[in-house]
């Protein structure tokens, strides 16, 4: 699911990062240099609740927490 979400957003690789607030975090990257950018990493957070499974990018604050491992 994380890879499909990444590919749909012009990224092509995901690696497991950690668990975060009840969800699973993947770090999404792009092999091609022409899509390189600066800023926070692209973290994909997958959660599941009574409505099903959801997949989204982290907010900037969440990205900082994930990078600092303050989870």
N, C-alpha and C positions, 0 to 999 in steps of 0.2 A: 504494500500500500504506500509506503514512504517513497519508494522508487518511482511509482506511477505519478505521485503528486509532484516529485522533483522534475521528472521528464515533462510533465504538463506545464512546468514553469521554467523551461529552458535550462534545467540543470540535468546532469546525467549520472551522478554517483551519490550514494548514501552510505554512511557508516554508522553503526550503533554508537551512541555517545553515552547515555545513562538513563536512569529512570528519574522522573521529575514530577512531583506533585500528582502521583497516581497515573501518569502517562509514560510513554516511552519516547525518548528523544533520539533523533537521527541527525547527523551533520550532512547537509547536502552541498555538493560541490560540482564544478563544471570542468571537464577536461580541456575544453577549448579555451585558448587564451583570449579570443576576441570578446568573450562574455565576462571577462574579469572585471571586478569592481572593488571598491574599498568600502569599509564599514564593518558592521557586525557580521559574524558568520550566519549563514542560513541554517537555522535549526528547525527541524520539522517535529512537531509534537503530536503524537497519536494518543488519543484517549478514548475510553469506552464508558458509556453510561446507559441509562434506561432507554435513551433515544437511538442508541447504536454507536458505531465507531466514527470518530471525527478526526480529521487530519488538517493541521494548520501550521503556519509559520509562527515562531515565537515572537513576542514583542521585544523591543530593545531592552527593557528591564529584565525580562526573562532570559534573554541571551546573556546579559551580564551575570545573572545568577548562575546560569549553567556553566559559563566559562570559569567562574570563581568556585564552582562546585559547592555553593551555599544552598544545598538542597536537602 
